[in-house]
Amino acid sequence: MLETGVRQVRVAMAMVFGRRLNVRAVERLVADALRTLEEFGSLGDDVDELADGPFADPDERRDLQDRALRRTVRRLAERSPFYRERLSGVDLDGVTAATLTGIPVTRKADLVERPADFLCGTPYLATQTTGTTGRPVQIWLSRYEMELWPALIALSLVLRGDLGPGDRMQINLSSRATAAVQEDVEVCRLANASCHVVGQIPPEESVAHLLGPGGGARPTILTGNPSYLGQMVTAARRRGCGPDDFALRAIYAGGEMLSRRLSDALRETFGAPTVGDAFGMTELLPVSGRTCSRRHLHIDPNMGYTEVLDLATGEPAAPGRLGELTITPYFPYRECMPVLRYNTGDVVRTLEGEPDCELAAVPAVSHILGKAGTLHRTVDAVVTPRDIVEALDGTPGLPFPLRHRAEVGADGRLHVEVASKEVTEAEVAERLRAQDIDARVTVLPVDEEEAARLFPLRCDLSEHTFTRSHA
């Protein structure tokens, strides 16, 4: 127990002072937690403090953030040609959360155009974004990052009881997401859980794996993108499966918007009491966010600094306003290809007042509402992509995942197109009106293959060759 306490102090001090963490020490903390669980059945009363980290205290957070930001910009100015130019003339020792807005944001286009100029460390693994919303970005990661991130994630999951021995994780992510897949595999190893990397194969085959073919072990954890999970719901229902056929206790979705109705359908179909809606981006790992029961997005303040920038002014958004999520991962958690003030393009709404939920200690915004370039400014109001998804997802005749497109016409009115052979335009318009969305609707009676071509989603990054041969 004394050794565990010493390790906890060392890791906490490294986080506070911004030193490179000892990966083996973090891994041993995971092992310590597993041994404690095995021996005592619980981790004790101070587990929340250890899981939330040193930045969880709001009274101490600002000072720790300012120091972490100064440490990060100094390293970027020293090692990155891109940021050496961008930070020229900036008082690096005077950088704080309050002065950070004087530094221009970094955008995806910068990474695409000058990737080598972002390198600050020794590359080990190349990964890339999935490219469903534009040109993929290649991201280089160091060996230290690839070892540290799973250790930190495994520690958090074990401490919160979200993963442990006896669990079996089925990973239905695209193989393009190299870092995310490898991270999940390593997390399972450290938590003494098993895993099955399935990929985005035909969804009916993924459902078969959940059933434990041949009497084998059934997965207890499922992870994938919402659109692919929606396909799995449809496949399971076609097969006549229900919650008693599966052993899932949790489903974790990310990468796209997860609607209320799809979340409910996942619970009802697969019997998983927990359906988590996570936020994360390859460019920003290991910074991540969790969605609470009140549908706030809580982004971990230990690994990076989060801003919400007003859509009109680019300044910090006032309470209740829409803004773009902008994030700076801190050194030493991100060292090889870090970004400063990375504008994700994701739109959220700032909260009015403090959050009142089970994650209230962690700073929060609304859940993701869509990309800034996809907001629909009608003559009546701004309609977000999430407004449309929440209104239409789960509509009888519109199978999961929802295939649609929306734009504002010359008359200032919203025009929504959906793909379906089973629903009428009047029915779709009525569902939208029920959510105060006035729209002109067109239903395209196309088959699934044509719908995927017209309205692509992440689930369309299919990997048929993993399981089938083609003549």
VEXVONU-125806 format. One line per field, with one value per residue (C-alpha): residue number from 1; x, y, z; residue in three letters. Coordinates in nm, 3 decimals. Layout:
VEXVONU-125806
resi = NUM ...
x = X ...
y = Y ...
z = Z ...
resn = ala ...
***
This chain:
VEXVONU-125806
resi = 1 2 3 4 5 6 7 8 9 10 11 12 13 14 15 16 17 18 19 20 21 22 23 24 25 26 27 28 29 30 31 32 33 34 35 36 37 38 39 40 41 42 43 44 45 46 47 48 49 50 51 52 53 54 55 56 57 58 59 60 61 62 63 64 65 66 67 68 69 70 71 72 73 74 75 76 77 78 79 80 81 82 83 84 85 86 87 88 89 90 91 92 93 94 95 96 97 98 99 100 101 102 103 104 105 106 107 108 109 110 111 112 113 114 115 116 117 118 119 120 121 122 123 124 125 126 127 128 129 130 131 132 133 134 135 136 137 138 139 140 141 142 143 144 145 146 147 148 149 150 151 152 153 154 155 156 157 158 159 160 161 162 163 164 165 166 167 168 169 170 171 172 173 174 175 176 177 178 179 180 181 182 183 184 185 186 187 188 189 190 191 192 193 194 195 196 197 198 199 200 201 202 203 204 205 206 207 208 209 210 211 212 213 214 215 216 217 218 219 220 221 222 223 224 225 226 227 228 229 230 231 232 233 234 235 236 237 238 239 240 241 242 243 244 245 246 247 248 249 250 251 252 253 254 255 256 257 258 259 260 261 262 263 264 265 266 267 268 269 270 271 272 273 274 275 276 277 278 279 280 281 282 283 284 285 286 287 288 289 290 291 292 293 294 295 296 297 298 299 300 301 302 303 304 305 306 307 308 309 310 311 312 313 314 315 316 317 318 319 320 321 322 323 324 325 326 327 328 329 330 331 332 333 334 335 336 337 338 339 340 341 342 343 344 345 346 347 348 349 350 351 352 353 354 355 356 357 358 359 360 361 362 363 364 365 366 367 368 369 370 371 372 373 374 375 376 377 378 379 380 381 382 383 384 385 386 387 388 389 390 391 392 393 394 395 396 397 398 399 400 401 402 403 404 405 406 407 408 409 410 411 412 413 414 415 416 417 418 419 420 421 422 423 424 425 426 427 428 429 430 431 432 433 434 435 436 437 438 439 440 441 442 443 444 445 446 447 448 449 450 451 452 453 454 455 456 457 458 459 460 461 462 463 464 465 466 467 468 469 470 471
x = 0.000 0.290 0.437 0.098 0.076 0.425 0.338 0.018 0.211 0.480 0.229 0.024 0.333 0.444 0.100 0.107 0.461 0.438 0.714 0.710 0.519 0.678 0.464 0.560 0.450 0.106 0.078 0.166 -0.110 -0.354 -0.222 -0.244 -0.609 -0.689 -0.525 -0.717 -1.043 -0.966 -0.878 -1.126 -1.401 -1.377 -1.114 -1.198 -1.346 -1.069 -1.106 -1.289 -1.007 -0.748 -0.963 -1.045 -0.684 -0.528 -0.710 -1.052 -1.040 -1.186 -0.993 -0.660 -0.748 -0.674 -0.319 -0.244 -0.390 -0.178 0.138 0.050 -0.018 0.314 0.499 0.326 0.381 0.749 0.806 0.614 0.811 1.135 1.065 0.791 0.872 0.501 0.458 0.797 0.650 0.308 0.444 0.699 0.662 0.448 0.564 0.582 0.636 0.326 0.085 -0.225 -0.577 -0.677 -0.410 -0.433 -0.696 -0.421 -0.273 -0.445 -0.623 -0.484 -0.709 -0.717 -0.596 -0.271 -0.203 -0.284 -0.059 0.243 0.243 0.622 0.636 0.428 0.669 0.824 0.939 1.055 0.778 0.689 0.341 0.148 -0.229 -0.491 -0.837 -1.115 -1.173 -1.553 -1.580 -1.296 -0.939 -0.780 -0.500 -0.194 -0.084 0.246 0.268 0.569 0.636 0.596 0.250 0.138 0.239 0.124 -0.230 -0.358 -0.209 -0.390 -0.717 -0.696 -0.636 -0.941 -1.166 -1.057 -1.098 -1.452 -1.546 -1.600 -1.357 -1.188 -1.113 -1.392 -1.482 -1.451 -1.445 -1.564 -1.400 -1.600 -1.383 -1.244 -0.888 -0.801 -0.821 -0.489 -0.419 -0.770 -0.776 -0.429 -0.522 -0.830 -0.628 -0.364 -0.628 -0.783 -0.443 -0.367 -0.714 -0.678 -0.978 -0.995 -1.073 -1.178 -1.087 -1.370 -1.353 -1.634 -1.729 -2.088 -2.302 -2.486 -2.150 -2.067 -2.401 -2.308 -1.985 -2.185 -2.390 -2.080 -2.067 -2.013 -2.091 -1.786 -1.754 -1.994 -1.859 -1.953 -1.830 -1.897 -1.736 -1.801 -1.929 -2.300 -2.388 -2.229 -2.394 -2.721 -2.662 -2.603 -2.937 -3.112 -2.926 -3.004 -3.374 -3.392 -3.241 -3.506 -3.256 -3.340 -3.162 -3.161 -2.946 -2.650 -2.418 -2.334 -2.313 -2.185 -2.172 -1.936 -2.001 -1.795 -1.700 -2.054 -2.366 -2.552 -2.923 -3.152 -3.353 -3.048 -2.915 -3.249 -3.253 -2.906 -3.025 -3.349 -3.193 -2.869 -2.968 -2.671 -2.763 -2.485 -2.458 -2.174 -2.139 -1.771 -1.583 -1.235 -1.026 -0.707 -0.548 -0.623 -0.556 -0.551 -0.793 -1.144 -1.492 -1.785 -2.155 -2.355 -2.719 -2.816 -2.647 -2.368 -2.026 -1.762 -1.405 -1.120 -0.928 -0.618 -0.489 -0.572 -0.732 -1.076 -1.224 -1.555 -1.513 -1.813 -1.912 -1.935 -1.645 -1.395 -1.379 -1.478 -1.850 -2.084 -2.312 -2.585 -2.413 -2.305 -1.934 -1.662 -1.482 -1.111 -0.865 -0.496 -0.350 -0.084 0.274 0.378 0.064 0.106 0.467 0.523 0.279 0.100 -0.141 -0.216 -0.569 -0.692 -1.026 -1.222 -1.506 -1.748 -2.024 -2.146 -2.349 -2.200 -2.398 -2.583 -2.484 -2.298 -2.389 -2.616 -2.533 -2.324 -2.013 -2.058 -1.696 -1.571 -1.617 -1.901 -2.066 -2.363 -2.321 -2.189 -2.448 -2.270 -1.989 -1.972 -1.997 -2.315 -2.533 -2.855 -2.942 -3.304 -3.521 -3.665 -3.372 -3.044 -3.109 -2.822 -2.751 -2.832 -3.176 -3.257 -3.104 -3.288 -3.615 -3.589 -3.374 -3.591 -3.883 -4.080 -3.979 -3.637 -3.402 -3.089 -2.861 -3.046 -2.947 -3.028 -2.908 -3.023 -2.966 -3.128 -3.290 -3.298 -3.627 -3.455 -3.643 -3.486 -3.494 -3.442 -3.383 -3.405 -3.352 -3.638 -3.883 -4.122 -4.199 -4.385 -4.278 -4.574 -4.468 -4.112 -4.231 -4.460 -4.174 -3.972 -4.260 -4.300 -3.952 -4.035 -3.844 -4.022 -3.886 -3.963 -3.907 -3.804 -3.802 -3.573 -3.700 -3.357 -3.204 -2.939 -2.645 -2.764 -2.849 -2.492 -2.357 -2.580 -2.544 -2.210 -2.145 -1.857 -2.026 -1.957 -1.584 -1.665 -1.407 -1.573 -1.243 -1.175 -1.445 -1.538 -1.355 -1.456 -1.432
y = 0.000 0.235 0.178 0.256 0.581 0.683 0.611 0.815 1.113 1.089 1.075 1.361 1.578 1.512 1.622 1.938 2.042 1.928 1.671 1.367 1.095 0.762 0.531 0.224 0.400 0.473 0.111 -0.011 0.209 0.026 -0.306 -0.177 -0.081 -0.425 -0.599 -0.379 -0.461 -0.831 -0.826 -0.576 -0.548 -0.165 0.107 0.327 0.671 0.873 0.707 1.005 1.243 1.016 0.954 1.321 1.439 1.758 2.001 1.902 2.157 2.480 2.696 2.557 2.498 2.843 2.860 2.508 2.591 2.904 2.716 2.431 2.677 2.858 2.527 2.419 2.738 2.757 2.408 2.478 2.798 2.609 2.294 2.356 2.565 2.641 2.773 2.945 3.172 3.199 3.282 3.536 3.848 3.677 3.707 3.335 3.382 3.600 3.358 3.283 3.165 3.532 3.631 3.318 3.477 3.698 3.394 3.289 2.954 2.653 2.487 2.150 2.317 2.412 2.047 1.937 2.200 2.188 1.861 1.837 2.183 2.063 1.786 1.840 1.488 1.158 0.995 0.634 0.566 0.733 0.745 0.955 1.097 0.903 1.172 1.157 1.536 1.626 1.533 1.296 1.437 1.225 1.250 1.126 0.998 0.917 0.587 0.768 0.894 0.552 0.399 0.681 0.740 0.382 0.375 0.696 0.582 0.237 0.391 0.613 0.330 0.087 0.346 0.426 0.061 0.101 -0.176 -0.463 -0.835 -1.042 -0.775 -0.844 -0.543 -0.568 -0.291 -0.190 0.102 0.158 0.031 0.381 0.488 0.318 0.506 0.463 0.089 0.031 0.243 0.031 -0.290 -0.164 -0.036 -0.383 -0.542 -0.312 -0.359 -0.738 -0.744 -0.923 -0.762 -0.851 -0.610 -0.665 -0.349 -0.212 -0.538 -0.601 -0.515 -0.847 -1.018 -0.786 -0.876 -1.245 -1.179 -1.017 -1.337 -1.543 -1.778 -2.144 -2.085 -1.862 -1.566 -1.282 -0.924 -0.703 -0.374 -0.247 0.054 0.213 0.515 0.598 0.540 0.193 0.113 0.220 -0.035 -0.298 -0.210 -0.259 -0.588 -0.723 -0.640 -0.803 -1.113 -1.109 -1.053 -0.880 -0.772 -1.123 -1.248 -1.027 -0.976 -0.607 -0.383 -0.075 0.071 0.359 0.572 0.853 1.035 1.138 1.274 1.019 1.104 1.030 0.781 0.589 0.583 0.441 0.191 0.065 0.006 -0.160 -0.381 -0.489 -0.460 -0.238 -0.021 0.227 0.402 0.654 0.943 1.037 1.326 1.284 1.371 1.216 1.562 1.621 1.287 1.224 1.513 1.369 1.441 1.252 1.326 1.322 1.231 1.597 1.579 1.821 1.755 1.750 1.780 1.663 1.972 1.774 1.703 2.028 2.370 2.416 2.736 2.811 3.090 3.296 3.225 3.594 3.751 3.471 3.587 3.370 3.297 3.447 3.216 3.061 3.148 2.921 2.884 2.664 2.421 2.509 2.294 2.302 1.969 2.023 1.905 1.644 1.453 1.557 1.582 1.461 1.660 1.897 2.175 2.508 2.650 2.387 2.495 2.172 2.329 2.159 2.390 2.382 2.614 2.751 2.679 2.943 2.884 2.592 2.239 2.040 1.678 1.383 1.530 1.885 1.903 1.886 2.196 2.152 2.283 2.152 1.835 1.876 2.049 2.006 2.163 2.542 2.516 2.311 2.542 2.637 3.007 3.036 3.348 3.232 3.090 2.901 2.529 2.302 1.958 1.806 1.972 1.781 1.452 1.462 1.538 1.263 0.982 0.685 0.795 0.490 0.432 0.598 0.315 0.366 0.531 0.840 0.941 1.302 1.638 1.991 2.337 2.680 2.782 3.122 3.189 3.153 2.834 2.503 2.222 1.869 1.561 1.210 0.866 0.621 0.399 0.381 0.734 1.026 1.387 1.492 1.255 1.388 1.750 1.680 1.536 1.848 2.080 1.901 2.034 2.386 2.333 2.460 2.283 2.184 1.807 1.580 1.201 1.010 0.651 0.492 0.165 0.139 0.144 0.458 0.624 0.563 0.724 1.030 1.074 0.923 0.846 0.690 0.352 0.353 0.302 -0.067 -0.345 -0.631 -0.790 -0.865 -1.132 -1.199 -1.285 -1.131 -1.293
z = 0.000 0.078 -0.268 -0.424 -0.230 -0.341 -0.703 -0.675 -0.538 -0.806 -1.089 -0.942 -0.897 -1.255 -1.377 -1.167 -1.268 -1.629 -1.628 -1.852 -1.671 -1.588 -1.800 -1.599 -1.279 -1.430 -1.550 -1.200 -1.058 -1.284 -1.153 -0.795 -0.849 -0.993 -0.696 -0.454 -0.628 -0.618 -0.249 -0.105 -0.368 -0.382 -0.417 -0.120 -0.066 -0.234 -0.574 -0.731 -0.642 -0.802 -1.110 -1.172 -1.134 -0.991 -1.225 -1.091 -0.806 -0.956 -0.709 -0.828 -1.191 -1.333 -1.192 -1.314 -1.657 -1.695 -1.606 -1.842 -2.127 -2.075 -2.068 -2.389 -2.592 -2.491 -2.624 -2.944 -3.011 -2.959 -3.164 -3.423 -3.734 -3.777 -3.424 -3.420 -3.689 -3.528 -3.182 -3.302 -3.090 -2.826 -2.463 -2.395 -2.023 -2.004 -2.172 -1.966 -2.038 -2.051 -2.307 -2.522 -2.748 -2.892 -3.069 -3.395 -3.395 -3.579 -3.836 -4.009 -4.332 -4.154 -4.068 -4.423 -4.586 -4.351 -4.156 -4.114 -3.958 -3.661 -3.557 -3.215 -3.132 -3.275 -3.484 -3.408 -3.548 -3.830 -3.806 -3.980 -3.944 -4.114 -4.376 -4.373 -4.339 -4.575 -4.667 -4.412 -4.197 -4.125 -3.763 -3.622 -3.265 -3.050 -2.871 -2.538 -2.638 -2.758 -2.424 -2.196 -2.328 -2.282 -1.931 -1.831 -1.990 -1.833 -1.491 -1.527 -1.652 -1.381 -1.106 -1.226 -1.269 -1.644 -1.745 -1.567 -1.554 -1.704 -1.957 -2.329 -2.563 -2.924 -3.129 -3.437 -3.550 -3.899 -3.940 -4.063 -3.697 -3.618 -3.296 -3.155 -3.224 -3.079 -2.779 -2.709 -2.737 -2.493 -2.250 -2.241 -2.181 -1.889 -1.737 -1.769 -2.004 -2.339 -2.672 -3.026 -3.305 -3.553 -3.765 -3.981 -4.144 -4.262 -3.956 -3.950 -3.898 -3.608 -3.449 -3.487 -3.295 -3.012 -2.983 -2.902 -3.202 -3.118 -2.753 -2.709 -2.474 -2.549 -2.545 -2.249 -2.401 -2.755 -2.918 -3.258 -3.449 -3.409 -3.775 -3.769 -3.436 -3.597 -3.873 -3.605 -3.443 -3.777 -3.840 -3.491 -3.525 -3.868 -3.710 -3.438 -3.156 -2.829 -2.510 -2.359 -2.647 -2.556 -2.258 -2.311 -2.006 -2.191 -2.541 -2.616 -2.926 -3.074 -3.393 -3.493 -3.325 -3.114 -3.097 -2.805 -3.010 -3.130 -2.773 -2.657 -2.944 -2.847 -2.489 -2.597 -2.864 -2.699 -2.331 -2.238 -1.938 -2.020 -2.358 -2.354 -2.598 -2.610 -2.773 -2.916 -3.222 -3.353 -3.367 -2.997 -2.829 -2.534 -2.464 -2.452 -2.323 -2.171 -2.201 -1.878 -1.818 -1.877 -2.219 -2.130 -2.281 -2.006 -2.140 -1.917 -1.796 -1.696 -2.048 -2.225 -2.227 -2.385 -2.530 -2.699 -2.956 -3.064 -3.424 -3.511 -3.320 -3.257 -2.895 -2.597 -2.630 -2.370 -2.167 -2.381 -2.711 -2.993 -3.050 -3.199 -2.972 -2.965 -2.770 -2.673 -2.555 -2.289 -2.294 -2.170 -2.278 -2.642 -2.759 -3.117 -3.334 -3.094 -3.184 -3.017 -3.008 -3.254 -3.396 -3.429 -3.627 -3.386 -3.265 -2.905 -2.687 -2.367 -2.053 -1.856 -1.496 -1.342 -1.455 -1.226 -1.304 -1.192 -1.364 -1.232 -1.110 -1.472 -1.696 -1.945 -2.262 -2.459 -2.660 -3.017 -3.238 -3.573 -3.775 -3.812 -4.190 -4.171 -3.962 -4.140 -4.109 -4.211 -4.211 -3.879 -3.682 -3.688 -3.725 -3.625 -3.774 -3.434 -3.436 -3.755 -3.639 -3.307 -3.486 -3.748 -3.606 -3.520 -3.738 -3.858 -4.219 -4.173 -4.071 -3.864 -3.958 -4.078 -4.433 -4.505 -4.636 -4.556 -4.699 -4.693 -5.021 -5.188 -5.009 -4.669 -4.592 -4.492 -4.747 -4.613 -4.827 -4.682 -4.832 -4.777 -4.959 -4.665 -4.547 -4.702 -4.728 -4.513 -4.233 -4.233 -4.239 -3.944 -3.738 -3.808 -3.723 -3.390 -3.307 -3.436 -3.761 -4.072 -4.377 -4.732 -4.754 -5.039 -4.996 -5.231 -5.276 -5.326 -5.208 -4.934 -5.176 -5.351 -5.020 -4.898 -5.216 -5.178 -4.802 -4.685 -4.319 -4.124 -4.139 -4.515 -4.449 -4.472 -4.470 -4.654 -4.749 -4.381 -4.386 -4.746 -5.064 -5.395 -5.731
resn = met leu glu thr gly val arg gln val arg val ala met ala met val phe gly arg arg leu asn val arg ala val glu arg leu val ala asp ala leu arg thr leu glu glu phe gly ser leu gly asp asp val asp glu leu ala asp gly pro phe ala asp pro asp glu arg arg asp leu gln asp arg ala leu arg arg thr val arg arg leu ala glu arg ser pro phe tyr arg glu arg leu ser gly val asp leu asp gly val thr ala ala thr leu thr gly ile pro val thr arg lys ala asp leu val glu arg pro ala asp phe leu cys gly thr pro tyr leu ala thr gln thr thr gly thr thr gly arg pro val gln ile trp leu ser arg tyr glu met glu leu trp pro ala leu ile ala leu ser leu val leu arg gly asp leu gly pro gly asp arg met gln ile asn leu ser ser arg ala thr ala ala val gln glu asp val glu val cys arg leu ala asn ala ser cys his val val gly gln ile pro pro glu glu ser val ala his leu leu gly pro gly gly gly ala arg pro thr ile leu thr gly asn pro ser tyr leu gly gln met val thr ala ala arg arg arg gly cys gly pro asp asp phe ala leu arg ala ile tyr ala gly gly glu met leu ser arg arg leu ser asp ala leu arg glu thr phe gly ala pro thr val gly asp ala phe gly met thr glu leu leu pro val ser gly arg thr cys ser arg arg his leu his ile asp pro asn met gly tyr thr glu val leu asp leu ala thr gly glu pro ala ala pro gly arg leu gly glu leu thr ile thr pro tyr phe pro tyr arg glu cys met pro val leu arg tyr asn thr gly asp val val arg thr leu glu gly glu pro asp cys glu leu ala ala val pro ala val ser his ile leu gly lys ala gly thr leu his arg thr val asp ala val val thr pro arg asp ile val glu ala leu asp gly thr pro gly leu pro phe pro leu arg his arg ala glu val gly ala asp gly arg leu his val glu val ala ser lys glu val thr glu ala glu val ala glu arg leu arg ala gln asp ile asp ala arg val thr val leu pro val asp glu glu glu ala ala arg leu phe pro leu arg cys asp leu ser glu his thr phe thr arg ser his ala
***
